Amino acid sequence: MAGITVMIYTTLRARLGFSKAELQGKTVHELLLKLAAVKKPDVKNILFDAAGRVKNHFVLTLNSELLDNRKAKTIKVKAGDILHIFPPISGG
């Protein structure tokens, strides 16, 4: 069964130890919960705020479409989709 490809970048990739995951789920929020549980439980605190919402400083795209993080629980995904997770970028 085909899954959803989740692409992980920069600091989040370093934290998880991988840059790509194939996951099953019905919504973006569900995929992120599964991703947080894959390797390190503390990743959940990095991705989600205390109320369980995806933190706003992450940039999410689904099949090249920019997503509103506040709607992650209602954004449906299907097999073959590609979700990109871009953590906050800093520098100077």
Long-range contacts (C-beta under 8 A, 24 or more apart in sequence): 1-79, 2-79, 2-80, 3-79, 4-31, 4-77, 4-78, 4-79, 4-80, 4-81, 4-82, 4-83, 5-81, 5-82, 5-83, 6-31, 6-35, 6-82, 6-83, 6-85, 7-82, 7-83, 7-84, 7-85, 8-35, 8-85, 9-84, 9-85, 9-86, 9-87, 10-86, 10-87, 10-89, 11-87, 11-88, 12-43, 12-46, 12-85, 12-87, 15-40, 15-43, 15-46, 16-40, 16-43, 25-77, 26-76, 26-77, 27-72, 27-73, 27-74, 27-75, 27-76, 27-77, 28-54, 28-60, 28-62, 28-67, 28-72, 28-73, 28-75, 28-77, 28-83, 29-54, 29-72, 29-73, 29-75, 31-77, 31-83, 32-72, 32-85, 35-85, 57-87, 57-88, 58-85, 58-86, 58-87, 58-88, 59-84, 59-85, 59-86, 60-84, 60-85, 60-86, 61-86
